[in-house]
Amino acid sequence: MTKKKDIKDLLPVGRPTLYRPEFCEQLLEYADIDPYREIKRVNLKTGNEYIETIANDLPSLAGFAKKIGVAVHTIGNWGKAHPEFLDATTRAKTMAEHILNINALAGRYNPRYAIFVAKNYTDMRDVKDLNLHKDPEPPLTTKELLARRKELDEELAVLMPQLNSDT
């Protein structure tokens, strides 16, 4: 009779992971950039020099995945499997959100694209208060008001003798 092998004794199935712990630091270095850069330009007509401010590329998980040669889906899987990498991706997204805010507010991005990125890459959302102009309850009809008054008069008639006996 053969002995059944323990699951831990079996070789792992599939290709070994490409994940390395140093990717956490590399991702944070990739995302930790200035929001914009300033370039000195010369007006060809007047010859005057001026400074042009240009937005730097917005760091993204897709860009980092391309840089290290993996699919962006792989980055998500690593975040699920390695808590330290999930923390690094969360921090990198926060850095990218800061860059997005700085450049969008300064008008360095197309507004529609900035809104699209903000809604899809960050946790920013449009908030709509659907109850803003609604009455909490519809007004009562005259018949309903008279019925309610009758109920309250009956309750008052029951309570009045108790109040008078207490004094």
C-alpha positions in Angstrom: 0.0 0.0 0.0 1.4 3.4 -1.0 1.4 6.3 1.4 -0.6 9.3 0.2 1.6 12.4 -0.3 0.9 15.5 1.7 0.0 18.6 -0.4 3.0 20.4 1.0 5.3 17.8 -0.5 4.1 18.4 -4.1 6.0 20.8 -6.4 4.2 24.1 -7.0 2.2 24.2 -10.2 3.0 27.0 -12.7 5.8 29.4 -13.4 7.6 30.9 -10.4 6.6 34.4 -9.6 8.7 37.3 -10.9 7.9 39.3 -7.7 10.9 40.7 -5.8 10.6 42.6 -2.5 12.7 45.4 -4.0 9.8 46.2 -6.3 8.1 48.0 -3.4 10.9 50.6 -3.2 11.2 50.8 -7.0 7.5 51.5 -7.3 7.7 54.3 -4.7 10.8 55.8 -6.5 8.9 55.6 -9.8 5.9 57.5 -8.4 7.8 60.0 -6.3 8.3 62.7 -9.0 7.7 66.4 -9.2 4.2 67.3 -10.6 5.8 69.5 -13.3 9.0 70.8 -14.8 10.0 74.3 -15.9 11.6 74.8 -19.3 13.3 78.0 -20.4 12.0 79.0 -23.9 12.8 81.9 -26.3 10.1 83.7 -28.2 11.3 83.6 -31.8 9.5 86.8 -32.8 10.7 89.0 -29.9 13.7 87.1 -28.7 12.4 87.3 -25.1 13.0 84.4 -22.8 10.2 82.9 -20.7 9.6 79.9 -18.5 7.1 77.3 -19.6 5.7 74.9 -17.0 5.0 71.4 -18.4 3.3 68.6 -16.5 5.4 65.5 -15.9 4.0 62.1 -17.0 1.5 60.9 -14.4 2.9 57.8 -12.8 0.6 54.8 -13.0 0.7 51.1 -12.1 0.5 50.4 -15.8 3.6 52.5 -16.4 5.5 50.7 -13.7 4.4 47.3 -15.0 5.7 48.3 -18.4 9.0 49.5 -16.9 9.7 46.1 -15.1 8.3 44.0 -17.9 5.1 42.5 -16.5 1.4 42.9 -17.1 -0.6 45.4 -15.0 -2.8 42.4 -13.9 0.3 40.9 -12.4 0.8 44.1 -10.3 -2.7 43.5 -8.8 -2.0 39.9 -8.1 1.2 40.8 -6.3 -0.8 43.3 -4.2 -3.1 40.5 -3.1 -0.3 38.1 -2.3 2.2 40.5 -0.6 0.8 43.1 1.9 4.0 45.2 1.7 3.5 45.5 -2.1 -0.2 46.4 -1.6 1.0 49.2 0.8 3.5 50.4 -1.8 0.8 50.5 -4.6 -1.6 52.4 -2.3 1.1 55.0 -1.5 2.1 55.2 -5.2 -1.5 55.9 -6.1 -1.7 58.6 -3.5 1.4 60.3 -5.0 -0.2 60.1 -8.4 -3.4 61.6 -7.1 -1.4 64.5 -5.7 0.3 65.1 -9.1 -3.1 64.9 -10.8 -4.6 67.5 -8.5 -1.7 69.9 -8.8 -1.6 69.7 -12.6 -5.3 69.7 -13.1 -5.9 72.7 -10.9 -3.1 74.6 -12.7 -4.8 73.8 -16.1 -1.9 71.6 -17.3 -4.3 68.7 -18.3 -7.3 68.6 -20.5 -10.2 69.0 -18.0 -12.2 66.1 -19.4 -9.3 63.8 -19.3 -8.4 64.9 -15.7 -11.9 64.2 -14.6 -11.8 60.8 -16.3 -8.6 59.9 -14.6 -9.7 61.2 -11.2 -12.8 59.0 -11.3 -11.2 55.9 -12.6 -7.7 55.9 -11.1 -8.4 57.5 -7.7 -11.3 57.3 -5.2 -12.7 60.6 -6.3 -16.4 60.5 -7.4 -19.2 62.8 -8.3 -21.6 63.0 -5.4 -25.3 63.5 -6.2 -27.7 64.2 -3.4 -30.9 62.8 -4.9 -33.0 64.0 -1.9 -32.0 67.6 -2.1 -35.3 69.0 -3.3 -37.7 66.3 -2.1 -40.1 66.8 0.8 -39.6 64.1 3.4 -43.3 63.1 3.3 -46.1 64.3 1.0 -48.5 66.7 2.7 -51.6 65.3 4.4 -55.0 65.8 2.9 -57.7 67.6 4.8 -59.5 64.3 5.5 -56.2 62.8 6.8 -55.6 65.9 9.0 -59.1 65.7 10.5 -58.6 61.9 11.2 -55.3 62.6 12.9 -56.8 65.4 15.0 -59.6 63.0 16.1 -57.0 60.4 17.2 -55.0 63.1 19.2 -58.2 64.4 20.8 -59.1 60.8 21.9 -55.5 60.3 23.4 -55.8 63.7 25.1 -59.1 62.8 26.6 -57.6 59.6 28.1 -54.5 61.5 29.5 -56.3 64.6 30.9 -57.9 62.8 33.9 -54.4 61.3 34.8 -52.8 64.8 34.7 -55.6 66.3 36.8 -55.4 63.6 39.5 -51.6 64.1 39.9 -52.0 67.8 40.9 
